[in-house]
């Protein structure tokens, strides 16, 4: 049952997740299931006060990040350019990061899964079957760099 009467008793002050102090300010932030002073919710990299630069913040690896630093550290998908949510599994190749759904052969568009062999040539991913120069593989040319798919979280 909800009491419809208004109370003149102010709510109890909340504790800030950043500094541990009581929040008596006129404004407070609620992020990651915790309350913050506006001055305490800062990006772990650039120290920007997150309440001042937007309505979104990211958390990964114990860090609180602005959108820009999150993308710098954890990347945007190298295939589609969109940011990758902190809780999403990813695929990595040669320092690039991909959404699982975007990690596919440039020729046949088949999605590669963990354990599949692939070739990474000039920033492009090819499955074992569609790698360029497959007919030349037994020639005197140096072998193409190949990798196995790795997932990361």
Phi, psi and omega per residue, in radians:
X1 nan 2.400 -3.126
X2 -1.782 2.289 3.106
X3 -1.460 2.112 -3.085
X4 -1.535 -0.076 3.117
X5 -1.345 2.491 3.087
X6 -1.504 2.561 -3.122
X7 -1.897 2.463 3.103
X8 -1.591 0.025 3.126
X9 -1.466 2.116 3.134
X10 -1.186 2.647 3.120
X11 -1.120 2.643 3.128
X12 -1.112 2.467 3.117
X13 -1.065 2.512 3.128
X14 -1.691 2.755 3.091
X15 -1.639 2.440 3.134
X16 -1.374 2.310 3.099
X17 -1.224 -0.360 -3.120
X18 -1.444 -0.942 -3.055
X19 -1.882 -0.212 -3.137
X20 1.457 -0.142 -3.129
X21 -1.342 2.864 3.094
X22 -1.257 2.492 3.116
X23 -1.717 1.846 3.112
X24 -1.962 0.061 -3.130
X25 -1.153 2.813 3.096
X26 -1.161 -0.609 -3.126
X27 -2.061 2.559 3.040
X28 -2.484 2.811 3.138
X29 -1.953 2.560 3.063
X30 -2.129 1.976 -3.123
X31 -2.561 2.479 3.125
X32 0.957 0.714 3.087
X33 1.119 0.387 3.128
X34 -2.401 2.776 3.102
X35 -1.718 2.593 -3.063
X36 -2.455 2.552 2.841
X37 -1.145 2.624 3.106
X38 -1.083 -0.545 -3.132
X39 -1.362 -0.270 -3.051
X40 -1.659 -0.383 3.138
X41 -1.496 1.655 -3.054
X42 -2.145 2.681 3.035
X43 -1.186 2.302 -3.136
X44 -1.132 -0.379 -3.120
X45 -1.649 -1.037 -3.012
X46 -1.685 -0.088 3.127
X47 1.131 0.261 3.090
X48 -1.177 2.452 3.067
X49 -1.303 2.032 -2.967
X50 -1.161 -0.496 3.082
X51 -1.179 -0.395 -3.127
X52 -1.495 -0.392 -3.028
X53 -1.893 0.013 3.100
X54 2.841 -3.014 -3.120
X55 -1.898 0.109 -3.075
X56 -2.203 2.447 2.958
X57 -2.415 2.836 -3.076
X58 -2.154 2.637 3.112
X59 -2.360 2.233 3.076
X60 -2.777 2.414 3.094
X61 1.061 0.567 3.134
X62 1.379 0.064 3.127
X63 -1.825 2.595 2.997
X64 -1.882 2.227 -2.980
X65 -2.317 2.603 2.945
X66 -1.324 2.910 -3.097
X67 -1.039 -0.771 -3.095
X68 -1.062 -0.825 -3.128
X69 -1.253 -0.561 3.071
X70 -1.063 -0.801 -3.133
X71 -1.163 -0.672 3.103
X72 -1.079 -0.753 -3.075
X73 -1.409 -0.775 -2.995
X74 -1.968 -0.075 2.908
X75 1.397 2.796 2.941
X76 -1.783 2.717 3.136
X77 -1.065 2.253 -3.128
X78 -1.210 -0.310 3.135
X79 -1.554 -0.868 -3.039
X80 -1.844 -0.238 3.111
X81 1.422 -0.058 -3.135
X82 -1.429 2.657 3.113
X83 -1.188 2.753 -3.110
X84 -1.956 2.100 3.141
X85 -0.987 2.590 -3.064
X86 -1.044 -0.506 -3.073
X87 -1.680 0.107 -3.078
X88 -1.596 2.421 3.036
X89 -1.207 2.566 -3.132
X90 -2.325 2.924 3.000
X91 -2.007 2.525 3.135
X92 -2.206 2.493 3.056
X93 -2.614 2.165 3.072
X94 0.874 0.758 3.090
X95 1.440 -0.042 3.101
X96 -1.732 2.704 -3.116
X97 -2.145 2.526 -3.051
X98 -2.400 2.563 2.884
X99 -1.067 2.601 3.105
X100 -1.020 -0.710 -3.112
X101 -1.204 -0.349 -3.115
X102 -1.634 -0.170 -3.083
X103 -1.462 1.575 -3.037
X104 -2.495 2.843 3.131
X105 -1.158 2.345 3.139
X106 -1.176 -0.413 -3.089
X107 -1.591 -1.016 -3.041
X108 -1.645 -0.175 3.123
X109 1.161 0.177 3.071
X110 -1.230 2.365 3.136
X111 -1.271 2.365 3.102
X112 -1.599 2.468 -3.118
X113 -2.080 2.841 3.137
X114 -0.901 2.297 -3.123
X115 1.769 -0.383 3.100
X116 -1.212 2.477 3.032
X117 -1.514 2.503 3.110
X118 -2.534 2.909 3.111
X119 -2.125 2.318 -3.126
X120 -1.956 1.858 -3.030
X121 -2.177 2.058 3.130
X122 0.875 0.759 3.084
X123 1.420 0.129 -3.113
X124 -2.070 2.459 -3.112
X125 -1.741 2.320 3.083
X126 -2.247 2.487 3.033
X127 -1.260 2.944 -3.117
X128 -0.994 -0.700 -3.084
X129 -1.232 -0.668 -3.009
X130 -1.722 0.195 -3.099
X131 -1.097 2.429 3.116
X132 -1.105 2.506 3.094
X133 1.314 0.344 -3.122
X134 -1.022 -0.590 3.135
X135 -1.236 -0.425 -3.127
X136 -1.593 0.041 -3.015
X137 -0.983 -0.580 -3.100
X138 -1.621 0.141 3.134
X139 -1.405 -2.955 -3.112
X140 -1.471 0.030 3.122
X141 -1.248 2.691 3.096
X142 -1.111 2.497 3.134
X143 -1.132 2.618 3.095
X144 -1.234 2.636 3.110
X145 -1.271 2.240 3.110
X146 -2.176 2.744 -3.091
X147 -2.521 2.867 2.953
X148 -1.807 2.617 -3.113
X149 -1.218 2.334 3.055
X150 -2.083 2.449 3.024
X151 -1.830 2.713 -3.129
X152 -2.494 2.641 3.099
X153 -2.181 nan nan
